[in-house]
Amino acid sequence: MMRLIYLSEARLEINEAGSYYRSISKELASAFKQRLAAALEDIRSNPETWRQLDEKYRRKLMQQFPYGVIYHVPKPDCVEVVAVMHCSREPDYWRERSV
């Protein structure tokens, strides 16, 4: 199975979203964590399945939460998570990140 690596900005987005949902309830934070883990597992298992944004990047939407995981496959055994973006944000804000 492919290994996951994260840009630091993506990790920060995960932490910020988790903190936001934790401020509402522990159950909601736990559900967010579970849905993110499921999305990442789907990506690792079948990285070519999810919506292609351009020749390099793809997006997998999370269930139940308004987030999408932006990623690409830089090597055959590796998936790089570029962003975990809220879908109401400016859609291309993450494109300036270096990968």
N, C-alpha and C positions, 0 to 999 in steps of 0.2 A: 504494500500500500504506500501511497505517496506521503511524504512528510510535509508538514505545514511549517512555514516561516511567516513572520509578521513584520511589516514595517512598524516602526515605533508609533507612528501616528494612528495606525489601526488599533494597536494595543490601547492607546489613550482613548480612542473612541469606544472601545469595549468597556473600559473602566468607567468612563463617564456615563454611558448608558446604564451600566449595572448600578452605579451610584444613584442615578435618577430613579430607577425602578425600586431600589432598596428604600429610598426616601418615601415611597408610597406604601410598599409592603414587602416583607421578606418573601412572601409567596410569589409576588409578581417578579421580583428579582430572580428567584429560583427558576421561574418559568422562562424568563429571558435567557438565562444561562443554558437551560436545557434546549431551547429552540436554536440558540446559536451553535451549541455542540452538534445538534442534529444537522444543521445546515452545513457545518464544516465537514462532518462525516460524509454527507452526500457529495460534497465537492471532492473530497479525497478519493472517494470510491469511483466517481465518474466525472472528472473535471471537464470533459468536453460536452457534457449534457446541457449545461445552463446557458442562458441567453448571452450571446456574443454582442458586446458593445462596439467593438472594432476588431481589427486584425490581431490585437494582443490581449485585450481584457474581456472578462466575462462577469456576469452578475447572477448571484443566486439570492432570491428573495427569501426572507425568513417567514415562517408561518406565525401567525398571531401578532407579530410586532411589525411596525413600519420601517424595517431595516433591510438593507441588502448588503451582501458580502461581495466586494469587488476583488477580483483575483486574476492572476495569470499563472502560466506554467513556464517558468524560465528554463527548467531542465526536465527531462523525462521522469524523474523520481521526486519532484518537488512542486508544491503549490505555494505561491507567495500571496498572502492576504495584504492587499494594498489599502483597503478601507472597509469599515463597517459603518455604512452611511445611513443616516436617517433619510427616508425617501422624500421628505418635504424640503430638504436642503437644496441648495443650488446643485443641479445634477452633476456637473463636471468639476466640482471644486477639488477633487482628489487627483485630477490629471497632472497637476504640477508636482506631484510627489516623485522623487527620484527612485527608480527601481533598477 
